[in-house]
Amino acid sequence: MHDQPPTPPSDPAPPPLFTWEFAADPYPAYAWLREHAPVHRTRLPSGVEAWLVTRYADAKQALADPRLSKNPAHHDEPAHARGKTGIPGERKAELMTHLLNIDPPDHTRLRRLVSKAFTPRRVAEFAPRVQRLADDLIDGFAGRGGADLIHEFAFPLPIYAICDLLGVPREDQDDFRDWAGMMIRHGGGPRGGVARSVKKMRGYLAELIHRKREALTDEPAPGEDLISGLIRASDHGEHLTENEAAAMAFILLFAGFETTVNLIGNGTYALLTHPGQRHRLQRSLAAGERGLLETGVEELLRYDGPVELATWRFATRPLALGGQHIAAGDPVLVVLAAADRDPERFAGPDVLDLARRDNQHLGYGHGIHYCLGAPLARLEGQTALATLLTRLPDLELDAEPADLRWRGGLIMRGLRTLPVRFTPAP
């Protein structure tokens, strides 16, 4: 009797995605996908089917591929998926015409208008305001010996900063804080709360744009706020509609605060759970050096960054990516968190090394949609972490890591809370 040839092993099943356990630590599942199914079609919790791109080389190609459109009009969406590929409520609130949803030439025109607000010079001029915000927020809890760093520090700092940049009056900024808080709760708030907050923000922005247009002077004042700058540009032949101006202000707020909340929160958590790296950074700051802070923030963006998946893209025609055939109309999601831990690109990708030099991470994207606010986010991240570690030198986690909860959501990665303790300030 002849021996039967062994049955070839079947492909192992992919690990579960988008569970609560996955949210706490998605990196083992992403490592599996990189190795076994680097471009993987899956059904998302919303019911939408999309391709996940997990290898660095494929991710970089997809982020810059003009065949992958940002415009949801290219989505070949079934009825059950309608309206589930963007920010809840943005369609009904007529806030779709922003940088995350459009392609050239409109994207080129709108990006050129708003890019003036994020020049290195403008961001440098904003640094003292960010430092004051960081100090004022720490003053609010330093005497207690404990705090929730998400709600008391990481969340309000970028909200107030982006409100100042946009030109939202101080007396209205707490309303913005409330609406923004509802928007980042995702599944943690009342049903429909995100869409209601988007609608309120849309109404407020329309009114604010009208008020600023009425008050606009002939010549811009030094450091003019961003909304006034957008109105001025549209009144000088750039053809920015009021809807475009409102959508631009909305997306700058939405994209400009939650990413920084998570950068500060995830970054602080990574430092508290890697005491050797944290003490190294504290010694560097005490010596008046900035180099390790600058490379360190880039490494924190790579290691456990604030944006887990890049925002939606849709194939405008059939294409091949990572050995897979992508049909026209298919949604594609680039998994930045997986690409930034690809061992083919980064040595020791699962090791946190604040001094890492070869660090072309994709945390702020790549190509024409590279994050416009990256200079401001870097400033806020560096200022927040340096101020925390300097003013609260014995800061430590006041919870077991396993007890911390991560917010449910597809695009962003961030903690719900970050309880800490420290020696109270006198």
C-alpha positions as CSV (number, residue, x, y, z in Angstrom):
1,M,0.0,0.0,0.0
2,H,1.4,3.3,-1.0
3,D,1.5,6.2,1.4
4,Q,-0.8,9.1,0.5
5,P,0.9,12.4,-0.1
6,P,0.4,14.8,2.8
7,T,-2.4,17.3,2.4
8,P,-1.0,20.7,1.7
9,P,-1.8,23.0,4.7
10,S,-4.6,25.5,4.0
11,D,-4.0,29.1,4.5
12,P,-4.4,30.0,8.1
13,A,-7.5,32.1,8.9
14,P,-6.9,35.8,9.5
15,P,-7.1,36.9,13.1
16,P,-10.3,38.7,14.3
17,L,-10.2,42.4,13.4
18,F,-12.0,45.3,15.0
19,T,-12.9,43.6,18.3
20,W,-12.3,45.3,21.6
21,E,-9.2,43.1,22.1
22,F,-7.9,44.1,18.7
23,A,-8.4,47.8,19.6
24,A,-6.2,47.4,22.7
25,D,-3.3,46.0,20.6
26,P,-3.9,45.7,16.9
27,Y,-0.2,45.1,16.1
28,P,-0.1,41.3,16.2
29,A,-3.0,41.1,13.8
30,Y,-1.4,43.6,11.5
31,A,1.8,41.6,11.5
32,W,-0.2,38.5,10.4
33,L,-1.8,40.5,7.6
34,R,1.6,41.9,6.4
35,E,2.9,38.4,6.1
36,H,-0.1,36.4,4.8
37,A,-2.5,38.9,3.2
38,P,-0.8,42.2,2.8
39,V,-3.7,43.6,0.7
40,H,-6.7,42.0,2.4
41,R,-10.5,42.4,1.6
42,T,-12.6,42.5,4.8
43,R,-16.0,43.5,5.9
44,L,-15.8,46.4,8.4
45,P,-18.1,46.8,11.4
46,S,-20.2,49.2,9.4
47,G,-21.0,46.5,6.8
48,V,-18.8,48.2,4.2
49,E,-16.3,45.9,2.4
50,A,-12.9,47.4,1.8
51,W,-9.3,46.5,1.1
52,L,-6.7,46.9,3.9
53,V,-3.2,47.7,2.7
54,T,-0.6,46.8,5.4
55,R,2.9,46.7,3.9
56,Y,5.0,49.9,3.8
57,A,5.9,49.8,0.1
58,D,2.3,49.1,-0.9
59,A,1.0,51.8,1.5
60,K,3.3,54.4,0.1
61,Q,2.3,53.6,-3.4
62,A,-1.5,53.7,-2.6
63,L,-1.2,57.0,-0.7
64,A,0.2,58.7,-3.8
65,D,-1.7,56.8,-6.5
66,P,-3.9,59.1,-8.6
67,R,-6.2,56.2,-9.5
68,L,-7.3,56.1,-5.8
69,S,-9.6,59.0,-5.4
70,K,-10.6,60.8,-2.2
71,N,-14.0,61.6,-3.6
72,P,-16.8,59.4,-2.2
73,A,-18.7,59.8,-5.5
74,H,-16.3,57.1,-6.9
75,H,-17.5,54.5,-4.3
76,D,-19.5,51.8,-6.0
77,E,-21.5,51.5,-2.8
78,P,-24.4,49.2,-2.1
79,A,-27.5,50.6,-0.5
80,H,-26.6,49.3,3.0
81,A,-23.2,51.1,2.9
82,R,-24.5,54.5,1.8
83,G,-23.1,57.4,3.9
84,K,-20.9,55.1,6.0
85,T,-17.5,56.0,4.6
86,G,-16.9,59.5,6.0
87,I,-17.5,61.6,9.1
88,P,-21.0,61.0,10.4
89,G,-23.3,63.8,9.5
90,E,-21.0,65.6,7.1
91,R,-23.2,64.9,4.0
92,K,-26.4,66.2,5.6
93,A,-24.6,69.3,6.9
94,E,-23.2,70.1,3.5
95,L,-19.6,69.8,4.7
96,M,-18.3,67.4,2.1
97,T,-16.2,69.8,0.0
98,H,-13.1,69.6,2.2
99,L,-9.5,68.5,1.6
100,L,-10.1,64.9,2.8
101,N,-12.9,64.3,0.2
102,I,-11.6,66.0,-3.0
103,D,-9.1,65.5,-5.8
104,P,-7.1,67.9,-8.0
105,P,-7.8,70.5,-9.3
106,D,-10.1,71.5,-6.5
107,H,-7.8,70.0,-3.9
108,T,-4.9,71.9,-5.3
109,R,-6.8,75.2,-5.2
110,L,-8.2,74.8,-1.6
111,R,-4.9,73.4,-0.2
112,R,-3.0,76.4,-1.7
113,L,-5.5,78.8,0.1
114,V,-5.1,77.2,3.5
115,S,-1.4,76.3,3.4
116,K,-0.5,79.9,4.3
117,A,-1.7,79.3,7.8
118,F,0.7,76.4,8.4
119,T,4.0,77.9,7.1
120,P,7.0,77.2,9.5
121,R,7.0,81.0,10.3
122,R,3.3,81.1,11.2
123,V,3.6,78.0,13.3
124,A,6.7,79.4,15.1
125,E,4.8,82.6,15.9
126,F,2.1,80.4,17.5
127,A,4.6,78.6,19.8
128,P,4.2,80.9,22.8
129,R,0.4,80.5,22.7
130,V,0.8,76.7,22.7
131,Q,3.2,76.9,25.6
132,R,0.9,79.1,27.6
133,L,-2.0,76.7,27.0
134,A,0.1,73.7,28.2
135,D,1.2,75.5,31.3
136,D,-2.3,76.8,32.2
137,L,-3.8,73.3,31.8
138,I,-1.1,71.7,34.0
139,D,-1.7,74.5,36.6
140,G,-5.3,73.3,36.8
141,F,-4.3,69.9,38.2
142,A,-0.7,70.1,39.3
143,G,-1.7,70.6,43.0
144,R,-3.9,67.5,43.1
145,G,-1.3,64.9,42.6
146,G,-3.4,63.1,40.0
147,A,-5.3,63.7,36.7
148,D,-6.8,62.2,33.7
149,L,-4.4,63.4,31.0
150,I,-6.8,62.8,28.1
151,H,-9.7,65.0,29.4
152,E,-7.6,67.5,31.4
153,F,-4.7,68.0,29.0
154,A,-4.4,66.1,25.7
155,F,-8.0,67.0,24.7
156,P,-8.3,70.7,25.6
157,L,-4.9,71.8,24.4
158,P,-5.3,71.2,20.6
159,I,-9.0,72.3,20.8
160,Y,-8.1,75.7,22.1
161,A,-5.1,76.0,19.9
162,I,-7.0,75.3,16.7
163,C,-9.9,77.6,17.8
164,D,-7.3,80.4,18.2
165,L,-5.8,79.6,14.8
166,L,-9.3,79.6,13.1
167,G,-10.4,82.8,14.9
168,V,-13.1,81.3,17.1
169,P,-13.8,83.9,19.8
170,R,-12.7,82.9,23.3
171,E,-16.3,83.1,24.6
172,D,-17.4,80.5,22.1
173,Q,-14.5,78.0,22.5
174,D,-16.1,76.0,25.3
175,D,-19.0,75.3,22.9
176,F,-16.5,74.0,20.4
177,R,-14.9,71.9,23.1
178,D,-18.3,70.3,23.9
179,W,-19.1,69.5,20.2
180,A,-15.6,68.2,19.7
181,G,-15.9,66.0,22.7
182,M,-19.1,64.4,21.3
183,M,-17.3,63.8,18.0
184,I,-14.4,61.9,19.4
185,R,-16.6,59.7,21.6
186,H,-17.7,57.8,18.5
187,G,-19.7,54.9,19.9
188,G,-19.4,56.1,23.5
189,G,-22.0,58.9,23.3
190,P,-25.7,59.0,22.6
191,R,-27.0,57.6,19.3
192,G,-26.7,60.2,16.6
193,G,-24.7,62.5,18.8
194,V,-21.8,62.9,16.4
195,A,-24.1,63.9,13.5
196,R,-25.9,66.4,15.8
197,S,-22.6,67.9,16.9
198,V,-21.5,68.2,13.3
199,K,-24.8,70.0,12.4
200,K,-24.4,72.4,15.3
201,M,-20.8,73.1,14.3
202,R,-21.9,73.7,10.7
203,G,-24.5,76.3,11.8
204,Y,-22.0,78.1,14.0
205,L,-19.3,78.2,11.3
206,A,-21.8,79.6,8.8
207,E,-22.7,82.4,11.3
208,L,-19.1,83.1,12.2
209,I,-18.0,83.3,8.5
210,H,-20.8,85.8,7.9
211,R,-19.8,87.9,11.0
212,K,-16.1,87.9,10.0
213,R,-17.0,88.9,6.4
214,E,-18.9,91.9,7.7
215,A,-16.0,93.0,9.9
216,L,-13.2,92.4,7.4
217,T,-10.8,95.3,6.9
218,D,-9.2,96.3,3.6
219,E,-5.8,95.1,4.6
220,P,-5.0,92.0,6.7
221,A,-3.7,92.5,10.2
222,P,-0.5,90.7,11.2
223,G,-1.3,87.2,12.3
224,E,-4.8,87.3,10.9
225,D,-6.9,84.3,11.8
226,L,-7.5,81.6,9.3
227,I,-11.2,82.0,8.7
228,S,-10.7,85.7,7.9
229,G,-7.8,84.7,5.5
230,L,-10.1,82.2,3.7
231,I,-12.8,84.9,3.3
232,R,-10.3,87.4,2.1
233,A,-9.0,85.0,-0.5
234,S,-12.5,84.1,-1.7
235,D,-13.3,87.8,-2.0
236,H,-10.2,88.3,-4.1
237,G,-11.2,86.0,-7.0
238,E,-10.2,82.6,-5.5
239,H,-13.8,81.5,-5.8
240,L,-14.1,79.9,-2.4
241,T,-17.8,79.3,-1.7
242,E,-19.3,79.7,1.7
243,N,-19.9,75.9,1.8
244,E,-16.2,75.4,1.0
245,A,-15.1,77.9,3.6
246,A,-17.3,76.2,6.3
247,A,-16.1,72.7,5.2
248,M,-12.5,73.8,5.3
249,A,-12.8,75.3,8.8
250,F,-14.7,72.1,9.9
251,I,-12.1,69.7,8.6
252,L,-9.2,71.7,10.0
253,L,-10.9,71.5,13.4
254,F,-11.8,67.9,13.1
255,A,-8.5,66.7,11.6
256,G,-6.5,69.2,13.6
257,F,-7.6,68.3,17.1
258,E,-8.3,64.5,17.4
259,T,-5.0,63.6,15.8
260,T,-3.1,65.8,18.3
261,V,-5.2,64.5,21.3
262,N,-4.1,61.0,20.3
263,L,-0.5,62.0,19.6
264,I,-0.2,63.5,23.2
265,G,-2.2,60.6,24.8
266,N,-0.6,57.7,23.0
267,G,2.9,59.3,23.2
268,T,2.6,59.9,27.0
269,Y,1.4,56.3,27.5
270,A,4.3,54.9,25.5
271,L,6.8,56.9,27.5
272,L,5.2,55.8,30.8
273,T,5.4,52.2,29.8
274,H,9.0,52.5,28.5
275,P,10.7,54.1,31.5
276,G,14.2,53.8,30.0
277,Q,13.3,55.9,27.0
278,R,11.3,58.3,29.2
279,H,14.2,59.0,31.5
280,R,16.5,59.4,28.6
281,L,14.3,62.1,27.2
282,Q,14.0,63.8,30.6
283,R,17.8,63.9,31.0
284,S,18.0,65.4,27.5
285,L,15.4,68.1,28.3
286,A,17.1,68.9,31.6
287,A,20.3,69.5,29.7
288,G,18.5,72.1,27.4
289,E,18.7,69.8,24.3
290,R,15.9,69.5,21.8
291,G,17.2,66.9,19.4
292,L,15.9,63.8,21.2
293,L,12.5,65.5,21.7
294,E,12.2,66.1,18.0
295,T,13.3,62.6,16.9
296,G,11.3,61.2,19.8
297,V,8.0,62.7,18.7
298,E,8.6,61.2,15.2
299,E,9.2,57.8,16.8
300,L,6.1,58.1,18.9
301,L,4.2,58.8,15.7
302,R,5.7,55.7,14.1
303,Y,5.4,53.4,17.1
304,D,1.8,54.0,18.1
305,G,0.5,56.9,16.1
306,P,-2.8,58.8,16.3
307,V,-4.1,57.8,12.9
308,E,-4.4,54.0,12.6
309,L,-5.9,54.0,9.0
310,A,-5.6,56.7,6.4
311,T,-8.9,58.2,5.4
312,W,-11.0,56.6,2.6
313,R,-9.8,56.1,-1.0
314,F,-11.8,54.7,-3.9
315,A,-10.5,53.1,-7.1
316,T,-11.5,55.1,-10.1
317,R,-10.6,52.2,-12.4
318,P,-9.3,48.7,-12.0
319,L,-5.7,48.4,-10.6
320,A,-3.3,45.9,-9.1
321,L,-1.9,46.5,-5.6
322,G,0.2,44.1,-3.6
323,G,-0.7,41.2,-6.0
324,Q,-4.5,41.8,-5.6
325,H,-6.9,43.0,-8.3
326,I,-8.8,46.1,-7.0
327,A,-12.1,46.7,-9.0
328,A,-13.3,50.2,-9.9
329,G,-15.4,51.6,-7.1
330,D,-13.8,49.5,-4.4
331,P,-12.8,51.3,-1.1
332,V,-9.2,51.1,-0.1
333,L,-7.9,51.8,3.4
334,V,-4.2,52.2,4.0
335,V,-3.2,50.9,7.5
336,L,-0.6,53.4,8.6
337,A,-0.2,51.5,11.9
338,A,0.8,48.3,10.1
339,A,3.0,50.0,7.5
340,D,4.9,51.9,10.2
341,R,5.9,48.6,11.8
342,D,6.9,46.8,8.6
343,P,10.3,45.0,9.3
344,E,11.1,45.4,5.6
345,R,11.3,49.1,6.2
346,F,12.2,49.6,9.9
347,A,14.9,47.8,11.9
348,G,13.4,46.5,15.1
349,P,9.9,47.9,14.2
350,D,8.3,46.8,17.5
351,V,11.0,48.6,19.6
352,L,10.5,52.2,20.8
353,D,13.7,54.1,20.1
354,L,13.4,57.8,20.6
355,A,16.8,58.4,18.9
356,R,15.7,56.5,15.7
357,R,17.1,58.4,12.7
358,D,16.0,56.5,9.6
359,N,12.3,57.2,10.3
360,Q,10.3,58.0,7.2
361,H,7.1,57.0,8.9
362,L,3.7,57.5,7.2
363,G,2.0,58.9,10.3
364,Y,1.1,62.1,8.5
365,G,0.5,60.4,5.1
366,H,2.3,60.8,1.9
367,G,1.8,62.5,-1.5
368,I,-0.5,65.4,-2.2
369,H,-2.7,64.6,0.8
370,Y,0.2,64.8,3.2
371,C,-1.1,66.3,6.4
372,L,-1.2,70.1,6.0
373,G,-1.2,70.6,9.8
374,A,1.8,68.4,10.5
375,P,4.0,71.4,11.6
376,L,1.4,72.5,14.1
377,A,0.8,69.0,15.4
378,R,4.6,68.5,15.8
379,L,4.8,71.8,17.8
380,E,1.9,70.8,20.0
381,G,3.2,67.3,20.6
382,Q,6.7,68.5,21.4
383,T,5.5,71.3,23.7
384,A,3.0,69.0,25.5
385,L,5.4,66.2,26.2
386,A,8.3,68.4,27.2
387,T,6.1,70.5,29.5
388,L,4.6,67.4,31.2
389,L,7.9,65.6,31.7
390,T,9.6,68.8,33.0
391,R,6.9,70.1,35.3
392,L,5.8,66.6,36.6
393,P,9.1,64.7,36.6
394,D,7.8,61.7,38.6
395,L,4.7,61.3,36.5
396,E,3.5,57.7,36.4
397,L,0.5,55.6,35.2
398,D,-2.2,55.3,37.8
399,A,-3.9,52.2,36.3
400,E,-2.9,48.8,34.9
401,P,-2.3,49.0,31.2
402,A,-4.8,46.1,30.7
403,D,-7.5,48.2,32.3
404,L,-7.2,51.1,29.9
405,R,-9.8,51.4,27.2
406,W,-9.2,52.5,23.6
407,R,-11.8,54.4,21.7
408,G,-13.7,52.4,19.2
409,G,-13.4,53.9,15.7
410,L,-12.0,53.0,12.3
411,I,-9.6,55.8,11.5
412,M,-8.2,57.1,14.7
413,R,-6.3,55.3,17.5
414,G,-6.5,56.8,21.0
415,L,-7.2,56.2,24.7
416,R,-10.5,57.0,26.3
417,T,-8.7,58.0,29.6
418,L,-5.1,58.2,30.9
419,P,-5.1,58.3,34.7
420,V,-1.7,59.4,36.1
421,R,-0.3,60.3,39.5
422,F,2.6,62.5,40.6
423,T,3.9,64.6,43.5
424,P,1.5,67.5,44.0
425,A,3.0,70.9,43.2
426,P,3.2,73.1,46.3
